[in-house]
């Protein structure tokens, strides 16, 4: 582990980036709109400044996202190359870098750019409690005097829009709307982002939703609502794990629900757990299993047989429900 971990400002990061030439950026495992938007936006900025940049993530974005946003096809899952700086984008802890955690931790010059407020794990840490990491990248863009064209505006809007639940979560504030307004003026494809992330569904996604809804379970008089999918389900409908990303919302939308849970079998007997809270912090529940995230939107990975995993979640959640 690195002995020196310190906080830096936007201006200090801008100076660091200007002094280096080769960058490896890491989006977090099971990437969402904020890590994808912030990472790609940062890569666009650095490349316009003449820097060499590659993006790594151990999980591909869904086919739907890669078909809609061509820059996502450039994200690589196998690490190689030599770099001056490694940057973890939207990663609240080192485990969010997934399979690249050991490579990242062994490197000397590392930077975290994140909004979750977790523990410092990089040499330099730019961590600000905003609604999205894209807000931090937006400030960096301003600091580095890079013009915001429609492509850059679209990716910055992507993270802002998705991490606020299309401006519906309680983390949405005046600054979110002001940033969104400027990005609209810069030509952000707002309709496309909204459509792809909040409206369009593929046939496999619809079929998986039907399967998950058919398995809906309730606990604690409906305050905990849970659904699950297995690898067999994904194979049956020829879907990747990204096709399950929005299903958890159907659990938390139940009027009695305080916690909505979606389990997806990621590898045999290992489950990706997505949680949503309604006036209830699910972050603490996920931290019990080594995960984390936002107060009302968090996740973790739990290994074990399905019913054992469900029992663990129900038991831990029950301590505070």
Secondary structure as GFF3:
##gff-version 3
##sequence-region A 1 321
A	DSSP	beta_strand	6	7	.	.	.	ID=ss1
A	DSSP	alpha_helix	10	19	.	.	.	ID=ss2
A	DSSP	beta_strand	22	27	.	.	.	ID=ss3
A	DSSP	alpha_helix	33	48	.	.	.	ID=ss4
A	DSSP	beta_strand	52	56	.	.	.	ID=ss5
A	DSSP	alpha_helix	63	68	.	.	.	ID=ss6
A	DSSP	three_ten_helix	70	74	.	.	.	ID=ss7
A	DSSP	beta_strand	85	89	.	.	.	ID=ss8
A	DSSP	three_ten_helix	94	100	.	.	.	ID=ss9
A	DSSP	alpha_helix	101	106	.	.	.	ID=ss10
A	DSSP	beta_strand	110	114	.	.	.	ID=ss11
A	DSSP	beta_strand	124	127	.	.	.	ID=ss12
A	DSSP	alpha_helix	133	143	.	.	.	ID=ss13
A	DSSP	alpha_helix	150	163	.	.	.	ID=ss14
A	DSSP	alpha_helix	174	185	.	.	.	ID=ss15
A	DSSP	alpha_helix	190	194	.	.	.	ID=ss16
A	DSSP	pi_helix	195	199	.	.	.	ID=ss17
A	DSSP	alpha_helix	203	213	.	.	.	ID=ss18
A	DSSP	beta_strand	217	219	.	.	.	ID=ss19
A	DSSP	beta_strand	224	229	.	.	.	ID=ss20
A	DSSP	alpha_helix	231	236	.	.	.	ID=ss21
A	DSSP	three_ten_helix	241	244	.	.	.	ID=ss22
A	DSSP	alpha_helix	248	252	.	.	.	ID=ss23
A	DSSP	beta_strand	259	267	.	.	.	ID=ss24
A	DSSP	beta_strand	270	277	.	.	.	ID=ss25
A	DSSP	alpha_helix	283	287	.	.	.	ID=ss26
A	DSSP	beta_strand	292	293	.	.	.	ID=ss27
A	DSSP	beta_strand	297	303	.	.	.	ID=ss28
A	DSSP	alpha_helix	306	318	.	.	.	ID=ss29
###
